[in-house]
Amino acid sequence: MWIPLSLGWLAMGDPPSPIAVALSVGVLLDGIITGGLAAFFAELFPTSGRYTGASVGYQLAGIVGGSPTPIVGVSLLAATGSVLPVAAFVLAMLALTLISMVVAGETRHRRLTGI
């Protein structure tokens, strides 16, 4: 939720200090998210292939999901001249992420050798 808020704040054309605050908060939130990502990915795969599955999944997610995102964001901004479509795109990706997490489910009570 921070990205749409910070995009709106930055679009107001304030001095450079909001950029520093927006980036600092964004990096902090990214660290919180990626801190638990390794455990989440590891639990998605059986014990015999956990490291390979987690590594390949993480790398492919970065390439397939992370590479086109800035291109789409810049294209939306260039085409519309507004940060609102960019914020809507970010929120759509957030919804997709939440759906994926719900579908992946909790592994607390599953035997990881039987996945």
N, C-alpha and C positions, 0 to 999 in steps of 0.2 A: 504494500500500500504506500510505501514511502516514495516510490518512483513517480507515480502520478502527482502526489503532493509536491515533490521537489521540482518536477517539470513545470507545474503551474507557478510555483514560487519563482523559478528562474526566468520564466517567460515574462514576468513583470518588468524585467529590465533593471533590477536593482544593481548596486555596486558589486564588485567581485566577491565580497565576503559571503554571500549566500551560496556561491559555488563551492567554497571551501567547506561550509557546513553541510551542504547536500552531499558532497563526496565523502566527507568524514562519516556521516550517519550511514550512508549507503555501504561503505566498506565495513563498518561495524556490523550492520545487519547481515551482510554477505558472510562475514566470518561466523556469525551465530548459525546461519543456515548450513554452511559447508562443514562446520564442526561435527555435526551429527550425520552428515551424508555418507561417510565411510561405513558406519555401522548399519545404516539403512540399506545401502547397496549390498553389503556382505550378507545380510539376512535374507535377501531375495534369491540366493543361490544355494544349492546343496553343499555340504561340507567338502565333498570331493573336488568341486570346481569353483569354490568360493572366490579365490584370489583372481583367477582368470575371468570369471563372470563379472565380478565387481570392477575390475580394471577395464575390461572391454566395454562394459555398460557405461562407465564414467567417461571414457574417452569418446565413445560414439555420441553420448549425450552432449558433450562439449562441441563436437564437430557439427552434428546434425542440428542441434538446437541452438547452440551459441553462435555459430558463424553467421547465419542469415539474419539474426535478430538486429544487429546494428544497421545492416543494410536496409532492412524493412523499415526500421525507425527513421533513418535519415530520409528514405524515399517518401514516407508518409509526411514528414515535416516539409520536405521540398515541394511535394505536390499540393499540400493544403495550406502551408504557411502557419499552421497552428499546432500546438502541442497536444491538443485534445485527442486527435486520432492516435497519436503515439501513446498517450496514457490509456486509451481504450485498448490498444494492441497489448500493452503490458498487462492490463487487467484480464484480457482474454487468455494470455499465456499463464497468468496466475490461476485462473479457473481450470485450465488444462492440467496444471501441476497438482492442484487439489484433487481433481478427479483421479489422476494417476495414483496419488498417494492412498486414496480410499480404496481403489481397486487392488493395489498391492497388499493392503491389509496389514494387520499386526501379526508378528511371528512369535510373540511371547509364548503361546501355548502349543506351537507346532514343533514337531521334531524336524530339525533342519536337515537331517540325513534323509528324510523322506520326501523332500520337496521335489 
